């Protein structure tokens, strides 16, 4: 199932002519998320608190941040700079909070945590 095309068709049905303008291709959305993560890394490293927005791809940002932290020179800098450590911890906590908020909103709508596709909820 091509969810990108499904959303495009649905948007076209709801708002004829607008779907092409409001739908981002998957590659463009991923590129924007990666650029946002790079910007956040730059801001944290330079001492500027990054802006954690509710609609961002927080999981991808955490993954990119962890990859960045695994670089030997960055790991060494983090170990020797307590201020940088604090900014990193704060930023990662903010990202985790946004992920939790997204999950809580879904639980609030459904009344329970969603089950993975193909599984049934325990009785």
Helices and strands as residue ranges (DSSP letters): H 3-14, H 19-22, H 26-46, H 58-69, H 72-80, H 82-110
